[in-house]
Amino acid sequence: MSDLTGLSALVTGGASGIGLATAELLAARGARVACLDLAPDGLPAPLLGVAADVTDDASVRAAVARAAGEFGGLDVLVNNAGIGAQGTVEDNGDAEWHRVLDVNVLGIVRASRAALPHLRGSAHAAIVNTCSIAAWAGLPRRALYSASKGAVQALTLAMAADHVREGVRVNCVNPGTADTPWVGRLLDAAADPEAERAALRARQPLGRLVSAAEVAAAIAYLASPAAASTTGTVLAVDGGMHGLRLRQEG
Ligand SMILES: NC(=O)c1ccc[n+]([C@@H]2O[C@H](COP(=O)([O-])OP(=O)(O)OC[C@H]3O[C@@H](n4cnc5c(N)ncnc54)[C@H](O)[C@@H]3O)[C@@H](O)[C@H]2O)c1
């Protein structure tokens, strides 16, 4: 018996990185957990894989219905699926803008509207969105990605207001650079991966990358009944990157 025993959760982008770490943590704390992902094969037990693309409304509705059907309801939705983009406002074409906003913003819209009828039936309903430091700090060459995450942060607050009287809490986490397969792919593509890794570490006052487990812990807190008085908040998990202004050493 753990603090999430009896609750059920759906995690989008739950087959990798932050989503998988979150799904495993929620399950370890007693929740029944479904991972919605493009091809959620080989998930560790007892996670339930549900294949869907968050850009496809019908597949999202089917995946949410399947998870809620298997579990007899749904208490927690973690909107975590996301993709990146690099470049200034001059660099990304319209198709890429539409693609990234479709996944990162409309993906949350589709999963949330499919899940809300189930969440309204829960005594501990919570939505947690994975946002980013990019929502509130200007990062170079991240115009499109930042615009998408700024929208996620604003959407989180608007949804929190809309659903507070229905008993559905809505919050988001803002990770700094986290050590996930995504960041691994970015580093692999860099001209000098070790120099790039060192620059990313140095950008965060704690002097290291955030771990997926640390982001998962924040998401699990916001999803849990322990956070029953917390809605419409943005929780930074960024090694101090947003809130601190350090003096240069030396
Ligand atoms: N890693 C970081 O440094 C970092 C920092 C801040 C925010 N984030 C956010 O965290 C979230 C997870 O990132 P991660 O680093 O764990 O990445 P990841 O690439 O390891 O995992 C993302 C998962 O989302 C899934 N996904 C992508 N498009 C999808 C779609 N259309 N439908 C369904 N699933 C889809 C992928 O298949 C993958 O399993 C993203 O929203 C990202 O923007 C990551």
The ligand as an SDF file (V2000), in Angstrom:
LIG
                    3D

 44 48  0  0  0  0  0  0  0  0999 V2000
   15.3020   16.6300  -21.8850 N   0  0  0  0  0  0  0  0  0  0  0  0
   15.2840   17.9200  -21.6070 C   0  0  0  0  0  0  0  0  0  0  0  0
   16.3330   18.5750  -21.4170 O   0  0  0  0  0  0  0  0  0  0  0  0
   13.9690   18.6260  -21.4440 C   0  0  0  0  0  0  0  0  0  0  0  0
   13.9890   19.9020  -20.8450 C   0  0  0  0  0  0  0  0  0  0  0  0
   12.7910   20.5750  -20.6900 C   0  0  0  0  0  0  0  0  0  0  0  0
   11.6010   19.9980  -21.1070 C   0  0  0  0  0  0  0  0  0  0  0  0
   11.6180   18.7660  -21.6860 N   0  0  0  0  0  0  0  0  0  0  0  0
   10.3300   18.2140  -22.1070 C   0  0  0  0  0  0  0  0  0  0  0  0
   10.1740   16.9380  -21.5190 O   0  0  0  0  0  0  0  0  0  0  0  0
    9.3220   16.1450  -22.3360 C   0  0  0  0  0  0  0  0  0  0  0  0
    9.9560   14.7780  -22.5290 C   0  0  0  0  0  0  0  0  0  0  0  0
   11.2380   14.9480  -23.0880 O   0  0  0  0  0  0  0  0  0  0  0  0
   12.4000   13.8510  -22.9760 P   0  0  0  0  0  0  0  0  0  0  0  0
   13.6630   14.6020  -22.8570 O   0  0  0  0  0  0  0  0  0  0  0  0
   12.0410   12.8000  -21.9850 O   0  0  0  0  0  0  0  0  0  0  0  0
   12.3500   13.2900  -24.4920 O   0  0  0  0  0  0  0  0  0  0  0  0
   12.3560   11.8170  -25.1180 P   0  0  0  0  0  0  0  0  0  0  0  0
   12.5730   12.0520  -26.5780 O   0  0  0  0  0  0  0  0  0  0  0  0
   13.2970   10.9170  -24.3640 O   0  0  0  0  0  0  0  0  0  0  0  0
   10.8600   11.3130  -24.8780 O   0  0  0  0  0  0  0  0  0  0  0  0
    9.7640   11.9230  -25.5370 C   0  0  0  0  0  0  0  0  0  0  0  0
    8.7360   10.8490  -25.8440 C   0  0  0  0  0  0  0  0  0  0  0  0
    7.6210   11.4900  -26.4980 O   0  0  0  0  0  0  0  0  0  0  0  0
    7.2060   10.6340  -27.5470 C   0  0  0  0  0  0  0  0  0  0  0  0
    6.5180   11.3840  -28.5930 N   0  0  0  0  0  0  0  0  0  0  0  0
    7.0410   12.3030  -29.4540 C   0  0  0  0  0  0  0  0  0  0  0  0
    6.1260   12.6870  -30.3390 N   0  0  0  0  0  0  0  0  0  0  0  0
    4.9780   12.0100  -30.0390 C   0  0  0  0  0  0  0  0  0  0  0  0
    3.6870   11.9800  -30.6140 C   0  0  0  0  0  0  0  0  0  0  0  0
    3.3790   12.7070  -31.7020 N   0  0  0  0  0  0  0  0  0  0  0  0
    2.7420   11.1830  -30.0430 N   0  0  0  0  0  0  0  0  0  0  0  0
    3.0520   10.4070  -28.9740 C   0  0  0  0  0  0  0  0  0  0  0  0
    4.2680   10.3960  -28.3940 N   0  0  0  0  0  0  0  0  0  0  0  0
    5.2280   11.1720  -28.9280 C   0  0  0  0  0  0  0  0  0  0  0  0
    8.4970   10.0140  -28.0790 C   0  0  0  0  0  0  0  0  0  0  0  0
    8.2300    8.8400  -28.8210 O   0  0  0  0  0  0  0  0  0  0  0  0
    9.2760    9.7690  -26.7950 C   0  0  0  0  0  0  0  0  0  0  0  0
    9.0140    8.4770  -26.2560 O   0  0  0  0  0  0  0  0  0  0  0  0
    9.1090   16.9350  -23.6360 C   0  0  0  0  0  0  0  0  0  0  0  0
    7.8440   17.5910  -23.5740 O   0  0  0  0  0  0  0  0  0  0  0  0
   10.2100   17.9770  -23.5950 C   0  0  0  0  0  0  0  0  0  0  0  0
    9.8820   19.1440  -24.2890 O   0  0  0  0  0  0  0  0  0  0  0  0
   12.7750   18.0650  -21.8660 C   0  0  0  0  0  0  0  0  0  0  0  0
  1  2  1  0
  2  3  2  0
  2  4  1  0
  4  5  1  0
  4 44  2  0
  5  6  2  0
  6  7  1  0
  7  8  2  0
  8  9  1  0
  8 44  1  0
  9 10  1  0
  9 42  1  0
 10 11  1  0
 11 12  1  0
 11 40  1  0
 12 13  1  0
 13 14  1  0
 14 15  2  0
 14 16  1  0
 14 17  1  0
 17 18  1  0
 18 19  2  0
 18 20  1  0
 18 21  1  0
 21 22  1  0
 22 23  1  0
 23 24  1  0
 23 38  1  0
 24 25  1  0
 25 26  1  0
 25 36  1  0
 26 27  1  0
 26 35  1  0
 27 28  2  0
 28 29  1  0
 29 30  1  0
 29 35  2  0
 30 31  1  0
 30 32  2  0
 32 33  1  0
 33 34  2  0
 34 35  1  0
 36 37  1  0
 36 38  1  0
 38 39  1  0
 40 41  1  0
 40 42  1  0
 42 43  1  0
M  CHG  2   8   1  16  -1
M  END
$$$$
